[in-house]
């Protein structure tokens, strides 16, 4: 595991190394919001990333470091083997053994891409290249960086992995989605359930601010659809947009610090909770 220096941007660090080096990240905050015990359980269980998460990681690799991607990507073949009753299946033990052998033979740094993803990835990249505003946002600046800082309020080590930092130190975050239209994506940004991207942006900005890299007062989210016509929407966020996310960031970081200090990880409060009944719905005749 490489050694990292707090307050310094680290370029070229693999996601695996970033993941292994301790630090509180925005995804941890989302779990802590549910409950500290849910966070602790998830960390101990160490769940495998979903297919959507893997796809997003591949797309980020393409857009953040295209040359490295082209040199290191490998298309994963479909592995088929016979089951005990003689039927061919991708879930057979033979197929799994073949897949494991193929992965074992990969050279270090190889980026595995499912064949079914190629058309979508190329379509999304073409849409990005044609989008003038996104092209201007991604000019110059710094890509593919990792950052660790010590939170001045709690002493907790924080970490983040910004997609892109402009020459002026402003954050640009790229998101893949099924629907980038504001009527739907609004809830991905500001909804306290689900993705809550404004919380993530607030965490990133706080880290950049503590490191002295940026005033951390704004962020831009670029939402790119994963289906034709691969629509793109750009959402600039200012201090007022990021305010609720920043409040949650500070609150959840303090909760995490308290849990570390006391080594207690509570779940839901042990009390009855009243539900607010929705307004009467008028049904059609």
C-alpha positions as CSV (number, residue, x, y, z in Angstrom):
1,X,0.0,0.0,0.0
2,X,1.5,3.4,-1.0
3,X,2.1,6.1,1.5
4,X,0.1,9.3,1.0
5,X,0.6,12.8,2.3
6,X,-2.3,14.7,3.8
7,X,-3.3,17.9,2.0
8,X,-1.6,17.0,-1.3
9,X,-3.2,15.9,-4.6
10,X,-2.0,12.4,-5.6
11,X,-2.2,11.7,-9.3
12,X,-2.3,8.3,-11.0
13,X,-3.2,6.4,-7.8
14,X,-5.2,3.3,-8.7
15,X,-8.8,3.0,-7.4
16,X,-7.8,-0.1,-5.5
17,X,-5.0,1.7,-3.6
18,X,-7.3,4.7,-2.9
19,X,-10.0,2.3,-1.6
20,X,-7.5,0.5,0.7
21,X,-6.0,3.6,2.3
22,X,-8.1,4.7,5.4
23,X,-10.2,7.9,5.3
24,X,-13.8,9.0,5.6
25,X,-15.4,9.5,2.1
26,X,-18.8,10.7,0.9
27,X,-20.2,7.2,0.4
28,X,-19.5,6.6,4.1
29,X,-21.5,9.7,5.0
30,X,-24.5,8.4,3.1
31,X,-24.4,5.2,5.1
32,X,-23.9,7.0,8.4
33,X,-27.0,9.1,7.6
34,X,-29.0,5.8,7.7
35,X,-27.3,4.8,11.0
36,X,-23.7,4.3,12.2
37,X,-24.5,0.6,12.7
38,X,-25.5,0.3,9.0
39,X,-22.1,1.9,8.1
40,X,-20.2,-0.5,10.4
41,X,-22.0,-3.5,9.1
42,X,-21.4,-2.6,5.4
43,X,-17.7,-2.0,6.1
44,X,-17.3,-5.4,7.8
45,X,-19.3,-7.2,5.0
46,X,-17.3,-5.5,2.2
47,X,-19.9,-5.9,-0.6
48,X,-18.8,-6.4,-4.2
49,X,-19.5,-3.4,-6.4
50,X,-22.7,-3.6,-8.5
51,X,-22.6,-3.7,-12.3
52,X,-23.8,-0.1,-12.5
53,X,-20.9,0.9,-10.2
54,X,-18.4,-1.0,-12.3
55,X,-19.7,0.6,-15.5
56,X,-19.4,4.0,-13.9
57,X,-15.8,3.3,-12.9
58,X,-14.9,2.2,-16.4
59,X,-16.5,5.3,-18.0
60,X,-14.7,7.6,-15.6
61,X,-11.4,5.8,-16.5
62,X,-12.1,6.6,-20.2
63,X,-13.0,10.2,-19.7
64,X,-10.3,11.0,-17.0
65,X,-7.4,9.3,-18.7
66,X,-8.2,8.2,-22.2
67,X,-4.6,7.3,-23.2
68,X,-4.1,5.0,-20.2
69,X,-7.5,3.4,-20.9
70,X,-6.7,2.6,-24.6
71,X,-3.4,1.0,-23.6
72,X,-4.8,-1.1,-20.8
73,X,-8.4,-2.1,-21.5
74,X,-9.2,-5.7,-22.2
75,X,-12.6,-7.0,-23.3
76,X,-13.9,-9.7,-21.1
77,X,-15.1,-12.7,-23.1
78,X,-18.2,-14.7,-22.3
79,X,-17.3,-17.8,-20.4
80,X,-19.5,-20.9,-20.9
81,X,-19.1,-24.4,-19.4
82,X,-21.1,-27.5,-18.9
83,X,-23.1,-28.1,-15.8
84,X,-23.3,-31.5,-14.0
85,X,-26.3,-32.5,-16.2
86,X,-24.4,-31.6,-19.4
87,X,-26.1,-28.2,-20.1
88,X,-24.0,-25.3,-21.2
89,X,-24.2,-22.3,-18.8
90,X,-22.3,-19.1,-17.9
91,X,-22.9,-20.0,-14.2
92,X,-21.4,-23.5,-14.3
93,X,-18.3,-24.4,-12.3
94,X,-16.3,-24.8,-15.5
95,X,-17.3,-21.3,-16.7
96,X,-16.2,-19.9,-13.3
97,X,-12.9,-21.7,-13.5
98,X,-12.2,-20.4,-17.0
99,X,-13.1,-16.9,-15.9
100,X,-10.8,-17.1,-12.9
101,X,-7.9,-18.3,-15.1
102,X,-8.5,-15.5,-17.5
103,X,-8.4,-12.9,-14.7
104,X,-5.3,-14.5,-13.2
105,X,-3.4,-14.1,-16.5
106,X,-4.2,-10.4,-16.8
107,X,-1.2,-8.0,-16.5
108,X,-1.2,-5.5,-13.6
109,X,-3.2,-2.4,-14.4
110,X,-5.5,-4.0,-17.0
111,X,-8.9,-2.5,-17.2
112,X,-11.6,-5.1,-17.9
113,X,-14.6,-4.1,-20.0
114,X,-17.6,-6.2,-20.7
115,X,-18.3,-6.7,-24.4
116,X,-21.9,-5.6,-23.9
117,X,-20.6,-2.2,-22.7
118,X,-18.5,-1.2,-25.6
119,X,-21.2,0.4,-27.8
120,X,-22.6,2.3,-24.9
121,X,-19.2,3.6,-23.8
122,X,-18.3,4.8,-27.3
123,X,-21.7,6.5,-27.7
124,X,-21.3,8.3,-24.4
125,X,-17.7,9.4,-25.2
126,X,-18.9,10.7,-28.6
127,X,-21.6,12.7,-26.9
128,X,-19.1,14.3,-24.5
129,X,-16.7,15.2,-27.4
130,X,-19.6,17.0,-29.2
131,X,-20.7,18.9,-26.2
132,X,-19.1,22.4,-26.2
133,X,-19.8,23.3,-22.6
134,X,-18.5,20.0,-21.3
135,X,-15.4,20.3,-23.5
136,X,-14.7,23.7,-22.0
137,X,-15.2,22.5,-18.5
138,X,-12.7,19.7,-19.0
139,X,-10.0,21.7,-20.6
140,X,-6.7,21.9,-18.7
141,X,-7.0,21.4,-15.0
142,X,-6.3,18.2,-13.1
143,X,-7.8,14.8,-13.7
144,X,-7.7,11.5,-11.8
145,X,-6.5,12.7,-8.4
146,X,-6.9,11.5,-4.8
147,X,-6.8,13.7,-1.7
148,X,-6.5,13.1,2.1
149,X,-6.9,15.8,4.7
150,X,-7.5,16.0,8.4
151,X,-10.8,17.6,9.3
152,X,-10.0,20.6,11.5
153,X,-13.2,20.3,13.5
154,X,-13.0,16.6,14.4
155,X,-9.5,15.4,13.6
156,X,-11.0,12.7,11.4
157,X,-9.0,11.8,8.3
158,X,-11.1,12.5,5.2
159,X,-10.5,11.4,1.6
160,X,-12.0,12.1,-1.8
161,X,-11.3,11.3,-5.4
162,X,-12.5,14.3,-7.5
163,X,-13.2,13.6,-11.2
164,X,-11.8,16.9,-12.3
165,X,-10.4,20.1,-10.8
166,X,-10.3,23.1,-13.0
167,X,-7.3,25.5,-13.3
168,X,-9.1,27.8,-10.8
169,X,-9.6,24.9,-8.4
170,X,-13.3,24.4,-9.1
171,X,-14.8,20.9,-8.8
172,X,-16.4,19.1,-11.8
173,X,-18.1,15.9,-11.0
174,X,-19.3,13.5,-13.8
175,X,-22.3,11.2,-13.2
176,X,-23.7,8.5,-15.4
177,X,-27.5,8.1,-15.2
178,X,-30.6,6.7,-16.9
179,X,-32.3,10.1,-16.9
180,X,-30.4,13.4,-16.9
181,X,-33.4,15.7,-17.2
182,X,-33.8,18.2,-14.4
183,X,-37.3,16.8,-13.4
184,X,-35.7,13.5,-12.4
185,X,-32.0,14.3,-11.8
186,X,-33.0,17.1,-9.3
187,X,-33.7,14.3,-6.8
188,X,-30.4,12.6,-7.4
189,X,-28.7,15.9,-6.5
190,X,-30.7,17.1,-3.6
191,X,-32.8,14.2,-2.4
192,X,-31.6,13.0,1.0
193,X,-32.4,9.5,0.0
194,X,-30.5,7.7,-2.8
195,X,-27.5,9.4,-4.4
196,X,-27.6,12.8,-2.6
197,X,-24.9,14.2,-4.9
198,X,-25.0,17.6,-3.1
199,X,-23.7,15.9,0.0
200,X,-20.9,14.4,-2.0
201,X,-20.0,17.7,-3.6
202,X,-20.0,19.4,-0.2
203,X,-17.6,16.7,1.1
204,X,-15.3,17.1,-1.9
205,X,-15.3,20.9,-1.5
206,X,-14.6,20.7,2.2
207,X,-11.5,18.5,1.5
208,X,-10.3,20.9,-1.2
209,X,-10.9,23.9,1.1
210,X,-9.0,22.3,4.0
211,X,-6.1,21.5,1.7
212,X,-6.0,25.1,0.4
213,X,-6.6,24.0,-3.2
214,X,-9.9,25.8,-3.6
215,X,-12.3,28.1,-1.8
216,X,-14.8,25.2,-2.1
217,X,-17.8,27.4,-2.8
218,X,-19.1,25.8,-6.0
219,X,-19.2,22.6,-8.0
220,X,-20.5,21.5,-11.4
221,X,-22.2,18.2,-12.0
222,X,-22.2,16.8,-15.5
223,X,-25.0,14.2,-15.9
224,X,-24.5,11.8,-18.9
225,X,-27.2,9.3,-19.9
226,X,-26.3,5.7,-20.5
227,X,-28.8,5.1,-23.3
228,X,-29.2,6.7,-26.8
229,X,-29.2,9.6,-27.6
230,X,-26.8,9.8,-24.6
231,X,-28.2,13.2,-23.5
232,X,-26.0,15.5,-21.3
233,X,-27.1,18.1,-18.8
234,X,-24.8,20.4,-16.9
235,X,-25.8,21.6,-13.4
236,X,-23.7,24.3,-11.7
237,X,-24.1,24.4,-7.9
238,X,-23.3,27.5,-5.8
239,X,-23.2,28.1,-2.0
240,X,-26.9,28.2,-1.7
241,X,-27.3,24.9,-3.6
242,X,-24.6,23.2,-1.5
243,X,-25.8,24.6,1.9
244,X,-28.0,21.6,2.9
245,X,-25.3,19.1,1.8
246,X,-22.7,21.0,3.8
247,X,-24.9,21.0,6.9
248,X,-25.3,17.2,6.6
249,X,-21.6,16.7,5.9
250,X,-20.5,18.5,9.1
251,X,-23.2,16.8,11.1
252,X,-22.4,13.3,9.9
253,X,-18.7,13.8,10.3
254,X,-19.2,14.7,13.9
255,X,-21.4,11.6,14.5
256,X,-18.6,9.5,13.0
257,X,-16.0,11.1,15.2
258,X,-18.1,10.4,18.3
259,X,-18.6,6.8,17.3
260,X,-14.9,6.3,16.9
261,X,-14.2,7.9,20.2
262,X,-16.8,5.8,22.1
263,X,-16.6,2.7,19.9
264,X,-20.4,2.6,19.9
265,X,-22.3,2.3,16.6
266,X,-26.0,2.9,17.3
267,X,-28.8,1.8,14.9
268,X,-32.2,3.5,14.8
269,X,-33.5,5.3,17.9
270,X,-35.5,2.9,20.2
271,X,-38.7,4.9,20.3
272,X,-42.0,5.0,18.4
273,X,-42.1,7.2,15.4
274,X,-45.2,8.9,14.2
275,X,-45.9,9.0,10.5
276,X,-47.3,12.0,8.7
277,X,-50.4,10.8,6.8
278,X,-50.4,12.0,3.2
279,X,-53.1,14.3,2.0
280,X,-56.3,12.7,0.7
281,X,-56.0,11.5,-2.9
282,X,-58.9,12.2,-5.2
283,X,-59.5,9.0,-7.2
284,X,-61.0,9.2,-10.7
285,X,-64.6,8.0,-11.1
